[in-house]
Amino acid sequence: MSAALIDPKAMGKVAVLMGGFSGEREISLMSGGGVLQALLAQGVDAQAFDPAQRDLGELKREGFDRVFINLHGRFGEDGTVQGALELMGIPYTGSGVLASSVAMDKIMTKRIWLAEGLSTPAWRQVDSVEQTIAAFKALGAPMIVKPAREGSSLGLTKVTDPAQCAQAYELAARHDPEVLCEQFIAGDEVTCPVLGTGAQATALPVIRIVAPDGNYDYEHKYFTDDTQYLVPCGLPEGEEAAVQALVLKAFRTLGCRGWARADVMIDARTRQPYLLEINTSPGMTSHSLVPMSARSTGLSYEQLCLRVLASASLDNPLPVSHGD
């Protein structure tokens, strides 16, 4: 639906969920603040709501009509908040309970993508330093070690020598007992947002990310201006279309809805794109990539926020209770 056709008043009383309990709380507050201001500027009756400071049950008690989820990481992007909102019958933005939960778990996501024939780097799940060293021998150098259920590159290490395996595993395990070792794909780092649901879902323009020394870490994602984001991405036309098609398949395969953003590496030698992960509650800060891609199509930040809000829905709307 075009943002121009959406009546802000029809959105009702809206809670913008931000903050929360995860390691990405700081980013969530930045994202949520931007979304809140954008919705208010367009006449939406929107309020900030931080689940770390208020009981979620207040959403129902205070009569909120829909929720814009701008929480990142655990207890926000992993199906837990989505399940609570399902039980309260309050429509929310982004993917439902199952898709949110699966997409948050990079290992489970890979299993499903591989079962569907979608390309993703070779990997091993490990639960010890010894297994991490064995994974390094199997996958080769460099290898990425990261928590299976964390975002924003938290706890991630690029390992180039077996001597680094112990520290890399311990860092990742501090964030999550499930640790993923992944083959490093050398080449172009790109990301591609998706808007919509099912057959109506469309891939937005691909963004190519050029970080200092190829190090696109937490700091370079959010707090410096050293990273270059190229839109248009500068890839050959056929390659951009191939990435968009792959990302759409990845989105639909997991049952995602509303919006998301998938991260992809393109092998420099073979030009084969490999799916890394999909974010079902993408960032909306000044450095964030979904608004950047949308802007290149003429969709402003404010229009994007309104369009995502209008897509709020439920997996299973409860029957209306008529009381006793």
TORDREN-571722 format. One record per residue (C-alpha): residue in one letter; x, y, z. Coordinates in steps of 0.25 Angstrom, whole numbers, plus 2048, in hexadecimal, padded with zeros to 3 digits. Layout:
REM residues N
[pt A, [X, Y, Z]] ...
END
This chain:
REM residues 324
[pt M, [800, 800, 800]] [pt S, [805, 80E, 7FD]] [pt A, [808, 816, 809]] [pt A, [800, 822, 802]] [pt L, [7F4, 819, 803]] [pt I, [7F5, 816, 812]] [pt D, [7ED, 81E, 81C]] [pt P, [7F5, 821, 828]] [pt K, [7E9, 823, 831]] [pt A, [7E4, 815, 82D]] [pt M, [7F1, 80F, 834]] [pt G, [7EA, 812, 841]] [pt K, [7F2, 812, 84E]] [pt V, [800, 80D, 84B]] [pt A, [80B, 808, 854]] [pt V, [81A, 809, 84F]] [pt L, [821, 7FE, 856]] [pt M, [82F, 802, 858]] [pt G, [83B, 7FF, 862]] [pt G, [838, 7F2, 868]] [pt F, [842, 7E8, 86F]] [pt S, [84B, 7E3, 864]] [pt G, [85A, 7E7, 861]] [pt E, [854, 7F0, 856]] [pt R, [84C, 7F9, 860]] [pt E, [854, 806, 85C]] [pt I, [852, 804, 84D]] [pt S, [843, 801, 850]] [pt L, [841, 80E, 857]] [pt M, [848, 815, 84C]] [pt S, [83F, 80E, 841]] [pt G, [832, 80F, 849]] [pt G, [834, 81E, 84C]] [pt G, [835, 821, 83D]] [pt V, [829, 819, 83A]] [pt L, [821, 81F, 845]] [pt Q, [824, 82D, 83F]] [pt A, [821, 829, 831]] [pt L, [813, 824, 835]] [pt L, [810, 830, 83E]] [pt A, [814, 839, 832]] [pt Q, [80A, 832, 829]] [pt G, [7FE, 833, 834]] [pt V, [7FF, 825, 839]] [pt D, [7FB, 824, 848]] [pt A, [808, 81D, 84C]] [pt Q, [80F, 81C, 859]] [pt A, [81C, 816, 85E]] [pt F, [81B, 809, 865]] [pt D, [828, 802, 86C]] [pt P, [825, 7F4, 870]] [pt A, [831, 7F4, 87A]] [pt Q, [82A, 7FF, 882]] [pt R, [81B, 7FC, 880]] [pt D, [813, 7EF, 880]] [pt L, [80E, 7EB, 873]] [pt G, [800, 7E8, 878]] [pt E, [7FF, 7F8, 878]] [pt L, [7FE, 7F7, 869]] [pt K, [7F0, 7F1, 86A]] [pt R, [7EC, 7F8, 877]] [pt E, [7EF, 805, 871]] [pt G, [7E7, 802, 864]] [pt F, [7F3, 802, 85A]] [pt D, [7ED, 7FE, 84C]] [pt R, [7FA, 7FA, 845]] [pt V, [809, 7F9, 848]] [pt F, [816, 7FD, 840]] [pt I, [820, 7F4, 845]] [pt N, [82E, 7FA, 845]] [pt L, [834, 7F1, 84F]] [pt H, [841, 7EA, 84A]] [pt G, [847, 7DC, 84F]] [pt R, [841, 7D4, 85A]] [pt F, [834, 7D6, 860]] [pt G, [830, 7DF, 854]] [pt E, [834, 7D9, 847]] [pt D, [833, 7CA, 84B]] [pt G, [824, 7C7, 84C]] [pt T, [822, 7CA, 85B]] [pt V, [81C, 7D8, 85A]] [pt Q, [815, 7D3, 84D]] [pt G, [80E, 7C8, 855]] [pt A, [80A, 7D1, 860]] [pt L, [804, 7DA, 856]] [pt E, [7FD, 7CF, 850]] [pt L, [7F6, 7CB, 85D]] [pt M, [7F2, 7D9, 85F]] [pt G, [7ED, 7DA, 851]] [pt I, [7F4, 7E7, 84E]] [pt P, [7FA, 7E7, 83F]] [pt Y, [809, 7EA, 83E]] [pt T, [813, 7ED, 833]] [pt G, [81C, 7E3, 82E]] [pt S, [81C, 7D4, 82D]] [pt G, [814, 7CA, 836]] [pt V, [818, 7C1, 841]] [pt L, [81E, 7B6, 83A]] [pt A, [825, 7BE, 82F]] [pt S, [82B, 7C8, 839]] [pt S, [830, 7BC, 842]] [pt V, [836, 7B4, 837]] [pt A, [83D, 7C1, 830]] [pt M, [843, 7C5, 83E]] [pt D, [84A, 7B7, 83E]] [pt K, [855, 7B8, 833]] [pt I, [857, 7A8, 834]] [pt M, [848, 7A5, 833]] [pt T, [847, 7AF, 827]] [pt K, [853, 7A9, 820]] [pt R, [84D, 79B, 821]] [pt I, [840, 79F, 81B]] [pt W, [847, 7A7, 810]] [pt L, [84F, 79B, 80D]] [pt A, [843, 792, 80C]] [pt E, [83D, 79B, 802]] [pt G, [84A, 79C, 7FA]] [pt L, [84D, 7AA, 7FD]] [pt S, [85C, 7AE, 7FE]] [pt T, [862, 7B1, 80B]] [pt P, [871, 7AF, 810]] [pt A, [876, 7A2, 815]] [pt W, [875, 7A1, 825]] [pt R, [876, 799, 831]] [pt Q, [86F, 79B, 83F]] [pt V, [879, 79A, 84A]] [pt D, [878, 799, 859]] [pt S, [887, 799, 85D]] [pt V, [894, 79F, 85A]] [pt E, [899, 791, 855]] [pt Q, [88D, 791, 84B]] [pt T, [890, 79F, 846]] [pt I, [89E, 79B, 843]] [pt A, [899, 78E, 83B]] [pt A, [88F, 798, 834]] [pt F, [89B, 7A1, 830]] [pt K, [8A2, 795, 82A]] [pt A, [895, 790, 823]] [pt L, [891, 79E, 81E]] [pt G, [89E, 7A5, 81B]] [pt A, [8A3, 7B3, 81E]] [pt P, [89E, 7BD, 820]] [pt M, [892, 7B8, 828]] [pt I, [887, 7C0, 82F]] [pt V, [883, 7BC, 83D]] [pt K, [876, 7C2, 842]] [pt P, [86B, 7C0, 84C]] [pt A, [85F, 7B9, 845]] [pt R, [855, 7C2, 84B]] [pt E, [85A, 7D0, 84B]] [pt G, [85B, 7DC, 842]] [pt S, [862, 7E8, 83E]] [pt S, [86F, 7E0, 83D]] [pt L, [870, 7DF, 84C]] [pt G, [879, 7D4, 851]] [pt L, [87F, 7D2, 843]] [pt T, [88D, 7CE, 83F]] [pt K, [894, 7CC, 832]] [pt V, [89E, 7C1, 835]] [pt T, [8AB, 7C0, 82C]] [pt D, [8B3, 7B7, 835]] [pt P, [8B0, 7AB, 83E]] [pt A, [8B6, 7B2, 84A]] [pt Q, [8AA, 7BC, 849]] [pt C, [89F, 7B1, 84B]] [pt A, [89F, 7B1, 85A]] [pt Q, [89D, 7C0, 85B]] [pt A, [893, 7C0, 850]] [pt Y, [88B, 7B5, 856]] [pt E, [88A, 7BA, 864]] [pt L, [886, 7C8, 85E]] [pt A, [87B, 7C2, 856]] [pt A, [876, 7B9, 862]] [pt R, [875, 7C5, 86B]] [pt H, [86A, 7CA, 862]] [pt D, [863, 7BC, 860]] [pt P, [866, 7AD, 863]] [pt E, [864, 7AA, 855]] [pt V, [870, 7AE, 84C]] [pt L, [871, 7AE, 83D]] [pt C, [87E, 7AC, 835]] [pt E, [87C, 7B1, 827]] [pt Q, [885, 7B0, 81B]] [pt F, [889, 7BF, 817]] [pt I, [885, 7C3, 809]] [pt A, [88F, 7CD, 803]] [pt G, [888, 7D7, 7FA]] [pt D, [87D, 7E1, 7F9]] [pt E, [875, 7E3, 806]] [pt V, [866, 7E7, 802]] [pt T, [859, 7E8, 809]] [pt C, [84B, 7E8, 803]] [pt P, [83E, 7ED, 80A]] [pt V, [830, 7E6, 807]] [pt L, [823, 7ED, 809]] [pt G, [815, 7E6, 809]] [pt T, [810, 7D8, 80B]] [pt G, [80F, 7CB, 802]] [pt A, [80D, 7CE, 7F4]] [pt Q, [80C, 7DD, 7F6]] [pt A, [81A, 7DD, 7FD]] [pt T, [824, 7E5, 7F4]] [pt A, [833, 7E7, 7F6]] [pt L, [839, 7F5, 7F7]] [pt P, [846, 7F9, 7F0]] [pt V, [852, 7F2, 7F5]] [pt I, [85C, 7FA, 7FD]] [pt R, [86B, 7F7, 7FC]] [pt I, [873, 7F9, 809]] [pt V, [881, 7FD, 809]] [pt A, [887, 7FE, 817]] [pt P, [895, 801, 81B]] [pt D, [89E, 7F5, 819]] [pt G, [891, 7ED, 816]] [pt N, [88E, 7EE, 825]] [pt Y, [87F, 7F1, 826]] [pt D, [87E, 7F0, 835]] [pt Y, [875, 7F6, 840]] [pt E, [87D, 803, 840]] [pt H, [87D, 804, 831]] [pt K, [86E, 801, 830]] [pt Y, [869, 80B, 839]] [pt F, [873, 816, 83E]] [pt T, [87D, 81A, 833]] [pt D, [87C, 820, 826]] [pt D, [887, 818, 820]] [pt T, [87F, 80D, 81A]] [pt Q, [87A, 80F, 80B]] [pt Y, [86C, 80B, 807]] [pt L, [86A, 80B, 7F8]] [pt V, [85C, 80C, 7F2]] [pt P, [85C, 80A, 7E7]] [pt C, [865, 7FE, 7EB]] [pt G, [86D, 7FE, 7DE]] [pt L, [86C, 7EF, 7DC]] [pt P, [869, 7EA, 7CE]] [pt E, [85A, 7EB, 7CC]] [pt G, [859, 7DC, 7CB]] [pt E, [860, 7DA, 7D8]] [pt E, [857, 7E4, 7E0]] [pt A, [84A, 7DD, 7DA]] [pt A, [850, 7CF, 7DF]] [pt V, [852, 7D4, 7ED]] [pt Q, [844, 7DA, 7ED]] [pt A, [83E, 7CD, 7E9]] [pt L, [846, 7C5, 7F3]] [pt V, [842, 7CE, 7FE]] [pt L, [834, 7CD, 7FA]] [pt K, [834, 7BE, 7FA]] [pt A, [83B, 7BF, 808]] [pt F, [831, 7C8, 80D]] [pt R, [825, 7BF, 808]] [pt T, [82C, 7B2, 80C]] [pt L, [82C, 7B6, 81B]] [pt G, [81E, 7BC, 81A]] [pt C, [822, 7CA, 81D]] [pt R, [818, 7D5, 81B]] [pt G, [817, 7E4, 81B]] [pt W, [826, 7E8, 81A]] [pt A, [834, 7E3, 81C]] [pt R, [842, 7E4, 817]] [pt A, [84B, 7D9, 813]] [pt D, [85B, 7DA, 813]] [pt V, [862, 7D3, 808]] [pt M, [870, 7D1, 803]] [pt I, [874, 7D0, 7F5]] [pt D, [880, 7C7, 7F2]] [pt A, [88B, 7CF, 7EB]] [pt R, [890, 7C4, 7E3]] [pt T, [883, 7BC, 7DF]] [pt R, [879, 7C8, 7E1]] [pt Q, [870, 7BE, 7E8]] [pt P, [867, 7C6, 7F3]] [pt Y, [866, 7BF, 800]] [pt L, [85C, 7C2, 80B]] [pt L, [861, 7C6, 819]] [pt E, [855, 7C9, 821]] [pt I, [847, 7D0, 820]] [pt N, [843, 7DB, 82A]] [pt T, [834, 7DB, 82D]] [pt S, [834, 7E8, 835]] [pt P, [83F, 7F1, 82D]] [pt G, [845, 7FD, 833]] [pt M, [83F, 80B, 830]] [pt T, [84B, 814, 835]] [pt S, [851, 81F, 82D]] [pt H, [85B, 814, 828]] [pt S, [851, 80A, 825]] [pt L, [850, 803, 818]] [pt V, [841, 800, 815]] [pt P, [83E, 80F, 815]] [pt M, [84A, 812, 80C]] [pt S, [846, 808, 802]] [pt A, [837, 80C, 803]] [pt R, [83C, 81B, 801]] [pt S, [842, 817, 7F4]] [pt T, [835, 813, 7EE]] [pt G, [82E, 820, 7F3]] [pt L, [828, 81B, 800]] [pt S, [82C, 824, 80B]] [pt Y, [82F, 820, 819]] [pt E, [821, 825, 81E]] [pt Q, [81A, 81E, 813]] [pt L, [822, 811, 815]] [pt C, [81E, 811, 824]] [pt L, [80F, 813, 821]] [pt R, [80F, 808, 816]] [pt V, [816, 7FE, 820]] [pt L, [80C, 802, 82B]] [pt A, [800, 800, 822]] [pt S, [805, 7F2, 81F]] [pt A, [803, 7EE, 82E]] [pt S, [7FB, 7E1, 82F]] [pt L, [7FA, 7D5, 838]] [pt D, [7FD, 7C6, 834]] [pt N, [7F0, 7C1, 83A]] [pt P, [7E5, 7CC, 83E]] [pt L, [7DE, 7C7, 84A]] [pt P, [7CF, 7C7, 849]] [pt V, [7C8, 7D3, 84F]] [pt S, [7C4, 7D0, 85E]] [pt H, [7B6, 7D5, 861]] [pt G, [7B7, 7D2, 870]] [pt D, [7AD, 7CC, 879]] 
END
